[in-house]
Amino acid sequence: MADGADREVENSQESEKELNRDWASLPTDVLCLMLPQLFLGDIKRFHNVCRSWRSAPTDQLVQSPVLMCLGNDSTRCKFFHPLYRDSYSMYIPELFGAVPRFSKDGWLLMSRGKYSVFFFNPFTKALINLPDLPNKYNFGGITITSSPTLSDCKSFHHGEFYCLGRHGNLGVFNPGEDYWRVLDKPHRQPPLDDPIVSHKRNFLMECNGELLSVSMSFMGKLILVSKLDSVEMVWHKVDSLGDQMLFVSHTSSLSAKRVVQGMENKIYLPRVHGKCGVFYSLANGLFQTLGNDFTGTDLHGTGELLSCCWIEPKANTSYSEEELNWFEDA
């Protein structure tokens, strides 16, 4: 009986120890599971909790892209995270009067006025000024192939730039040969031969080494994901993205592997319902928000964010003077 009582007391003491366990004693692998779900400044607050939390590794931390939206004066920015039901506001006076044109590796490519373009990292506040344009800014779109601090800039897909036309055809530019061509193939397949697609939007991105297109008709009445068969040069319908996520907007479109379970197989859009971001689920064919606050077969009842751009947070990166002033030596 005494042995049983001793064991009971011992178990009770162990349970009490577990209940009173200090936050600082959480295992590193548990901390690493928490980090990907944090949003911008929350990562810094996480590291300020205690010494053990500060030592949690972030060099391999993968975060979800966030949607950055500029306010009317271009200095108050809102960031919408796919996992959150609210936005994160940041005052960035460096962006006054600027318009987002593209993003890559945490950098924004911005234009201001008729002649000025520059790179800006909203997470580190790093700035790369570029020479003024010789002519007025009148581009329909503009892109960069990698981080502006890298000298070995690589091209978008197998050494060439691809542009998606309204009817599903492809234009290709080879920067090495300074040559532009429009491919005879591919052509769109029957699913999009519908009157409501006359006002559709097309988005093109690379995903796992392949070209994907997302075509969406007015207010999302019809949406189609296609993959390019580079041998037969035809588009094939994609029914599932697997563990991949797509992020689309008129300034930047990209793919990423899911960061947290449940984010996969979805297309994240530059639209909101209330304060929640809207996504399209390929699993059920519905437009939704986190927590199912909104569910619809089209986008009616949602609002479009105009001056916005998907961007990948890179908060723990620092840059040398040489990296930030590379153009002066070019």
Secondary structure as UniProt FT lines:
FT   HELIX           2..19
FT   HELIX           23..25
FT   HELIX           28..34
FT   HELIX           35..37
FT   HELIX           41..47
FT   HELIX           51..54
FT   TURN            59..60
FT   STRAND          66..70
FT   TURN            72..73
FT   STRAND          76..80
FT   TURN            82..83
FT   STRAND          87..91
FT   HELIX           93..95
FT   TURN            96..97
FT   STRAND          98..104
FT   TURN            105..106
FT   STRAND          107..112
FT   TURN            113..115
FT   STRAND          116..121
FT   TURN            122..125
FT   STRAND          126..129
FT   TURN            148..149
FT   TURN            158..159
FT   STRAND          160..164
FT   TURN            166..167
FT   STRAND          170..174
FT   TURN            175..178
FT   STRAND          179..182
FT   HELIX           190..192
FT   HELIX           195..199
FT   STRAND          201..207
FT   TURN            208..209
FT   STRAND          210..216
FT   HELIX           218..220
FT   STRAND          223..229
FT   TURN            230..233
FT   STRAND          234..237
FT   TURN            242..243
FT   STRAND          244..247
FT   STRAND          254..257
FT   TURN            261..262
FT   STRAND          266..273
FT   TURN            274..275
FT   STRAND          276..281
FT   TURN            282..285
FT   STRAND          286..289
FT   HELIX           290..292
FT   STRAND          295..296
FT   TURN            300..301
FT   STRAND          303..304
FT   STRAND          308..311
FT   TURN            315..316
FT   HELIX           321..324
FT   HELIX           326..329
//
